[in-house]
Amino acid sequence: MKDFCKPFWQDTQGQDLVEYALAAGMVAVAAVACMPSLTTVVSNVFTKIGAIINTNVH
């Protein structure tokens, strides 16, 4: 039985795929965590740009 299981423990062929999937998952979690603050910053920038345009056009 030990000889039968040994090749499965030494086979690392699918290991890279699992590591890439974990890395992609961490990037996705980080992106979702940053979105609320990033949304506020972008909204403030567009509000300021809109105010500048309204001031200079009128």
N, C-alpha and C positions, 0 to 999 in steps of 0.2 A: 504494500500500500504506500509506503514511504517513497519508493522508486516511482510510483505512478504520479504522485502529487508534486514531486520535486521540479519537474519541468514547468509546471504552472507557476510556481513561486519565483522561478528565475526568469520567466518571460516578462520583459518590460516593453513589449512592442506598443501597447496601447497607452502607455504612461504619458506620452507627450500630449495626446488628445485630452486626457483628463486635466493635465496642468493648464493647457490653453483654455479649457472651459472654465476652470476655477479663476484664472486671471480675467477672463471676460466678465465673469460674474462680479468680481470685485470692482472692475471698472464701472459696470452698470450701477452697482450700489453707490459708489462714490459720485457718479453723475446725478443720480436721483437725490442724493443728500445735498448736492450743491445747487440744484435747480431753484428752490425757493429764494435763496439769497440772490442768485443770479437774475431771477425774474424781477426782483425789486430794483436792482441796479439798472437793468436795461429800461425798465419803466421810467425811472427817474431821469435817465439820459434823454429819452424821447420827450418827456414832459418839458425838460429844459430847452431842448431844440425847438419844440413847438412854441414855447414862450418867446424865444429869441426871434423866430420867424414872424410871429404875430406883432411883436414890438416894431420890427423893421419894416413890415409891409404896410402897416396902418399909418 
